[in-house]
Amino acid sequence: MQRTAALLIGLACGLAHADEAAIRRVMEGKLGGAKIEGIQPGPIPGLYEVRYRAAEGMEIVYTDANADHIIVRGRVIDAKSNRDLTSERLAKLNAVSFASLPLDQAVKIQRGSGRHVLAMFSDPHCPYCIRFEKTLQEVDDVTIYVFMYPVIRPDLTDHSKAVWCSPDRAKAWLDLALNGKVPGVSAACDTPIEKNLELGRRLRVSGTPTLILPTGEKISGAIGAQDLREVLADATARAKR
């Protein structure tokens, strides 16, 4: 299990009911005036989840019923299943509405039946993105919406624009992302690149590749082919419920 950098100030016990007003008063002072968006029982009896909005998105701290003691930047792990309950909760809080994504601003790539759907913010000059593109070649029955997000080499933004201006955008993207082949067309057409950059900032996309599943969950960074197959199968099943 990855070691977490938890700061345990203490944890009171034996309190059956939370004083929400006291928790809000104490926590707002401790969090520098950050907006507290909700308080609810945590995964352990006597522990309460306090969620607030930070610049990076939703965050969680834990406290006791009177906010006498606080757990800061910790992770609550289910000892039996080894599940990181805090990370799972944050993933839900920071989920994106997949249906609201402007897919017309993305390059669409489909393989096989395309029944597994994935959106991706990617930079063709990002080493991790290049590696992940090779991984994607091992995954079948997938539809990928690529939001070109040239943040690694902004000086080469015209390469992404040229992909959009190409007659076959999917082929042009793969040629560039996999082989470094820049499309031999003018980049002077109207492109959504600036809109993609704005969208990424709004969705707090801080690195590439960033994946968005049909459930709205975000995954930052490249993952292996088998892990991706399992993630997509699970997300597809859950999205249908």
N, C-alpha and C positions, 0 to 999 in steps of 0.2 A: 504494500500500500504506500502510495506516495506520501511523504511526510508533509504535514500542513504546518504553516506558520501561525499557530493559534496563540493568542494572548488570552489566558484565562485569569481574569481578575477575581473571579469567585462565582459561586452559584448557590443561592439560597434554596432551601427545600421546605416542604411541609406547608406551603401556601396554596390554598385551593383556588382562590379567585384573584385575578389580576386587577390592579388599580390602573386602568388604562390612562386616566388623566395624569397620574403620577409618572407613568412610563413615558408618555408624550413630553411632559415638562422636562424630565431629566434628559431624555434622549435628544430632544431638539437642541439643548444646550451642549451636549457632548458632540453632536454631529455638526456643529457650526452653523446651525440654522437650516440644515437640509430638510426638505419637505418629507415628512413621514407619511407614507401612503397607506399604511395599514398595520394593524397589530393583531396577531392571532396565536393560538396555542401552537407550540413547536412540536417536534417529533418525540420529545422526551417529557414526561409529566413534570410540571412545575417550571418548564422552560417556555418562553414566549418568543415568537419571531417578530422582529420589528423590521419592516421593509421600507426603504427610502430610495429616492432617486438621486443618483450621482451623475457626473458628466459622462461616465462610461455606460450608464444604464442603471437598472435596478440593482440594489445591493441589500444584504441582509446582515443584521447583528442579532444576537440572542440575549435575553435578560430574564431575571426572575420576576415574580409577580409585582414587586414594588420598585423595580429598576434599581435595586441596591447593588447588584453585581451584573457585569456585562461580559459576554464573550465576543471579542472583536476579531474579524477576519479568520474565524475558525471554520471548520467543516464538521458537520455531524455525519458520522458514518454508521450505517446499519451493520452491526457486528456479525450478524448471521449471513447476510447476503453480500456484504462488502460494498454495498451501494453508497455512493456519496449523496446523501439526501439534500444537502445544501446546494450542490451543483445542479441536481435535478430540478430543484425548486427555482433556482435562478434561470435555468433554461426556459422554464415555463413563463416566468415573469418577463423575460426579454424576448419572447417569441414574436415573430413577424407574421402578419396576416399574408399568407401566400397568395390568396385571391386578390389582394390589393396591389401586388407587384405589377409594375408596368411592363409586361412581358414583350410588348412591341418594341421596347428599347434594348432587347437582348437578341443575341445570335442563337437561333434554335438549331440544335443538333440532335438527331434521333437515330437510335440503333435498335434493330429488332422491332418488337411490338411497341416499345416506348412507354410501357405501362408504369414504370417507375419514374417519377418526376423529380427534378432537382434544379434549383437555381444556383448560380455560382458567380461570385465577383472574382474576376481574375485579371492579372496583368501578364501579357505575353513575355515580359522581360523579368518576371519574378522566378527565381530558380525553383522554389517550392511549387509554383504553378506549373512549370514545365514538367517537373517530376509527377505531379498529380495528373496532368493530361495523359501521360503514359499509362498511369494506373487506370484511368477512365477507359482506355482502349480495351481493357480486360473485362469490362462490365457490359453485359448485354441487356436488351429490353429496357433501355433508359432514354428519357428525353431530358436534355440538358439545356437550360436557358442561361447563356453566358452573358453576364453584364460586364462588358469590357471596362476595366477600372485601372487605367494607366497611372499608378501612383509611384511605382518604383523608379521609372525613368520618364518623368513628365516631358523631357525633351524629345522623347520618341512617341509622343501621343499620335502623331500623324500615321504611325504604323497601324494603330487600332482604327483610326478613321478610314484608312485605306481598306481595311477588312470590311467595314460597313459599306463602303462604296463599290465593293466587288459584286459581280453578278451572282456568284455563289458564296455567300457569306460563311456558311458552315465550312466549306473547303478552305476558304481563305484563312479563317481562324485557325484551323488545324495545321495548315501549312506554316503559319507564323508561330503558333504556340509549340508545335512539336519539332519543327525543322528550322525555325528562324528565317523562313522565306517570306520576305515582305511583298505584299501584293503589288504587281506592276501597274497599278491604276492610280489616277489622281485622287487625292484625299479632299477634294474640294466640294464634295456633295454635302448635303445637310445630314449631320450625324447626331446621335444621342449621347455622345461621350460626356459632355458637360452635365447633362441631366443625370447620367449614371454617377458622376462624381458627387453631385448634390444628393442623390438618393443614398449613396453609400454613407455619406456623412450623417444623413438623417437617421439611418438604420444603425449607426455606430459601427460600421465596418472598419476595423482598425488594422486589418492586415489581409494579405491575399495568400492562398485562396480562402475565401469564406463561403461556406455552403449554406443554403437555406432549404430545409426539407419541406415537404408538403404540409407537415404539421406546424410549420412556422419556426421550428427549432433551428438555431444557428450552430454551425461547427466551424471553428477557426483552425485553419491549417490542413495539411494533407493527411489523409489516412490511407491505409492499405486496401487492396482490392477486396479481400474477403470481409474485412470490417465494413467497407462501403456497401457490399452486397447485403450484409445483415442489417445495417442501418436503414438502407432503402426498403428492404422487405418489411421491416418493422414499421417504418413511417408510412408506407403505402397502406398497410393493414389498419393502422390507427386512424389514418386520414379518412377511411371509409366508414368509421363507426359514427 
